[in-house]
């Protein structure tokens, strides 16, 4: 349904003629994200300043027009999709690194700075912004904040949440708030910063982000260990922690995933015969510490029954060890273009039970489900692969999803560790949260957005 | 104003006759915390279970009776004081460690577990709960969570917030919610966990806490470095970070504070003549790393112009280095029994400007103001010392407070890094937060507590 001309006029006068677009191609393109199930926008706004964001919000608030913030469009749960139409507010022109403050170890950025670009900029100064979602060359800080992006380094360094010191954000009614600030400790009033992080663009539009930085660890070492089973690999994780090492990355890749990569790379074996799971482990820090920690990791893996432990002796070898992880996504794309990509998380010690559950689902629904992920955090990417033409398989995949989520909740886990709920998982919220908990979340939503205009149809 | 007999009857039937007390001595004792400016409760309730907390909340909600949660009563801003009377709900009977889960590195506790007791219990298993408020032998986890307690180790390990994985909490209307859980990553719905942390008992009553643990660092090393000025000491902090070391503690003690301790201990010199500031630095981790990091710290301090660098060679020497820090509180108590104890925080690089500001305040208001604190976080305890009989000095101290807070905000800091707002600092909230930001916080408060019964008169 096109927006009323009066609304469009007001929007145009807020941000300028050329920054409100309504041509169908544009509205369709901005209506889709990495979930690939979209809905066209009625208009796309590209403001250049907080003031312009405020003006757009005011128009939408007063006219009860849906308003959907969009960053890099790399989300897997449709968080940026305007499911009720309305205005997509793309932050693409607000993409400057405003300040890198070496003395205070912080950066101030506009929301549409590409995460990888920020990392490059701070690393040139010997600093480090650890969160490393797989999409880091496409996704932007604003979206990372809205979704609380994770990544392999989260095990040692934490997720996006742990790096957001403060925010400037525009409320649905157009007023601007400042939360947190340039200090690492702040207990003045409620922690709105962390309420907004992960709120999936449903509470406020982020217009500025103050990020904590840390010194860049000078040295990395990578190891690869193979195991006959997932259970043995998880035991190795426990042994590593018992050895007092917190690796910078601790990734697991299961047999199905290894098969996919092997097939993609031409069929050669990637690991010893009988490998049921592979761990990629990276430690970082000062040279002496890294060397000692790598020794401890190798020992811990052997104690847990590793069939082989490789240790990169050079940067080339390190990149080679990581190759199998990097080739996972393209490899899975070759198996099938339709992937139900879930990011469930369970308490670490229950990861073997999660893999047992996936095995059961594979058999029961005759589905191919390669799994890999951040085992140190118990956060596993479960990829249900189906052919887009096979409607029967798609139906089975949907059934399998529900069984997976129910099982994860039974294992005291969470249905999403990284991707959020968006609209793709909204139907499952009640599996994990009680009616009372959802009710108070809805009350918080109503406090921020009484007319329900901001990113409607999401989360709940 | 005594509570109506009907209300008392309902409370008694909720938790049992003996667990609702109204005798004046008890009501006075539970009306005071470490701020030492109290107001008596009308009744003191001591529930033993979440169900009993719910029953009490329901009675207070329906009868619009103020309800004030209380943990260890060690807060410095009056957070546990029933300023409008009503029922103080002391969590003292809910004091069990329910579970220490070594496999998943977490603990589940009731709110009134003493923080130091939990630390002892997990350390016996080789695990570590880092947050270390000075009150850790008296304060309790529930209070630490409500206030987001910090401590010296926050620089490396973060504050309480970074260790809370999940909460069970009772809303003012008596319903119970569960936030977060046993997993370290969770992006399902809003992050109510971190909204409740630091909310000073104004949003919900915490009845259970799931805490993240980490492996205990096996080795510590302590260093002490003296400098001719605060600015030189802060330079040393920058040099330490540049040397890629994140110390477990990084404490500064100024000249006034050193004088107080020296006087308390009998007058001997505690540091070389001309010392303007002293740094206590502790590094921890694996033995090899600790030794290397201690070398780097010593070098960094010398580069920054340290007049002396001492390094503890044994545990006894380490305790000796920390002695001056430990004796600070008793030493200040000797100077004066009335202490306006503030916990301001500024961006680290602006700490010298903060000390300049304090110097100016000292001169302008003729006040003695020893300062010490967590310089790595820019979080400095500013102690305005006055005699309780000297009403003129007390008036000057109040003026000085406002000048301090205004200056801190000008330095892009925050008026509280650890103690919170309570009622003692409520008048200053508007110095730091805009009207729009306070308005949305109030809307959040109303979403949780529509009748304003929970800990009224606080924060706002």
Interface residues (C-beta under 8 A of the other chain):
Chain A: X101 X103 X104 X105 X106 X126 X147 X148 X150 X154 X158 X159 X161 X162 X171 X175 X176 X177 X178 X179 X181 X182 X183 X184 X185 X186 X187 X188 X189 X190 X191 X192 X194 X195 X197 X198 X199 X203 X214 X215 X216 X217 X218 X238 X241 X242 X244 X246 X285 X286 X288 X289 X292 X293 X345 X346 X347 X348 X349 X350 X374 X377 X378 X379 X412 X413 X414 X415 X416 X417 X418 X419 X420 X421 X429 X432 X433 X434 X436 X437 X438 X439 X440 X441 X443 X444 X445 X446 X447 X448 X459
Chain B: X101 X103 X104 X105 X106 X126 X147 X148 X150 X154 X158 X159 X161 X162 X171 X175 X176 X177 X178 X179 X181 X182 X183 X184 X185 X186 X187 X188 X189 X190 X191 X192 X194 X195 X197 X198 X199 X203 X214 X215 X216 X217 X218 X238 X241 X242 X244 X246 X285 X286 X288 X289 X292 X293 X345 X346 X347 X348 X349 X350 X374 X377 X378 X379 X412 X413 X414 X415 X416 X417 X418 X419 X420 X421 X429 X432 X433 X434 X436 X437 X438 X439 X440 X441 X443 X444 X445 X446 X447 X448 X459
